[in-house]
Amino acid sequence: SAAMLESADDAHETVDLLIACEAWEEIIGLMGRHADALLASGRYQLVINTLRALPEATLRAQPWMLLLLGQCLRYADQFIAVDALEQAYRAFDRAGDHLGCLVSTANVIVAIYLRQESFGELQRYVKRLHALSGRSFVFASPRSEIECLYAMLLHPAAETTHDDRVRLTGRIAELVEAVEDPNFQLYALTSIVEQAWR
């Protein structure tokens, strides 16, 4: 089934078949292994539809899948994205998964920023992000690390010095080459340019 995800038609057929068979664990495994490739090829809607097809209890029991759903929804509906990302955060927090807490919080900040309203609520998330960022993490992908770095740069109330901003944007620039998704590369590079103007 992994090979079938390579083409758009086969990917939809594979997912439809797995959903029809209620092969929830297989779907979760495929999304976990192939999400970056699907997103790099622009198949956000396929990922959203697939994750929404999971029974609610199954999805809620998989914080990394909730996180993925929230990441995909950030560009379509930031309100629903924030809800999914908050659910992911709570599940990560209950499990003591600090990396999951960090990545889900960073994605909430980006979703609120993309919404371009109600920035007042950002302060709570910025405080949470800075408290978590004091830990040492090994990120699962360059994409996750870029999301966290970008979120640390976004809010003007974030206590980052000019040197911190230079360091964070420099790290984003280093990581961009390792990301396969050209849209995400553009997003990351735009974040660097945006910071240069702040």
Disulfide bonds with the S-S distance in Angstrom:
none
